[in-house]
Amino acid sequence: MSKTQRDQFVQNMPSFNLDTLADSWSSPIVARSEVGTFSGGLLHPRTLANLDSLNEGPGKIMIGNRACYSTKKLVAWMKQRQKE
């Protein structure tokens, strides 16, 4: 794919709004095991586990022995990492 074709492809792509993720999720929290479903496959639970261990994740909430995330904080963290 040439640079011109790639630029045209990117320009014609519909914009993706991460805020719709939190709006469509039925709970105010997301279990780490569900981040793949929540993000449409953009994130993997192991990725967040690794980032949490480096204190670079969105800030986990422990409920028993399960790591969870606030939907609002998770989306804000994803937006912070988003590149155009």
N, C-alpha and C positions, 0 to 999 in steps of 0.2 A: 504494500500500500504506500503510495507516494505521500509526501507531506501535505500536498494540496487535498488529496482524497481524505486523509486523516483529519485535517482541519474542517472539511465540509461535514464529515461524519460527526465530529464533536459538536459542531454548530447546530446540527439537526437533531441531536439527542434531546429528549425532553429533560427539563431540569429535575433534579431529585432533591426533595426537601426532607431532611432528616427529622423535622418536627412531626411529620406524619407518623413516624414510628411510635412515638409516645402516645399520640392521639388514638391510634388503632389498637394499642395494647390494653387488655382488660384489667390490668392490675397496676398499682403504683410502684411495684417492684418487679424485677426480672431475676430469676434464679440464674446463676452462672451457667448451669446446664442448658438453659433456654436462650442464651444470647445469640446463638446461631439462628434460631427461629425468629427472635425479635428483630435481628438486623438483616434478615433476608439472606443470610449466608455471608455477610460482610465480615463478621467476627466469629472466632472459634473460642469455645470455653477455655481451651488450653492457652490460647494467646492471652486472654485476660488473667488467667492464673499466673502466667509468667510475668506479665506486667505488674500485677499486684505484688508479687514477690520483690520487684524492683521499686516499689512505691511509685509506679508510673501509670497505674490504672485509674479508673474513674472514682475509686473510693468504695470499697465493699462494705456490706452490712452482713454480719454473721448472725444467722438464725439457727441456733443449734450448731450443727457442724456444716451447714450449707452456706456458701457465699452467695449473696444477692446484691443487686444494685438498684438504686432509685432510678426509675425510668427517666426522670428529668435530668439527673446528673449524668446518666449514661449517654443520653442524646447530646448534652452539652459537651461532654468529653469527646464524643465522636465528631461533633462540629469543630471543635478545637483542632482535631487531627486531620480534618478534611482538607484536601488540596484541590484546587480548581485546575 
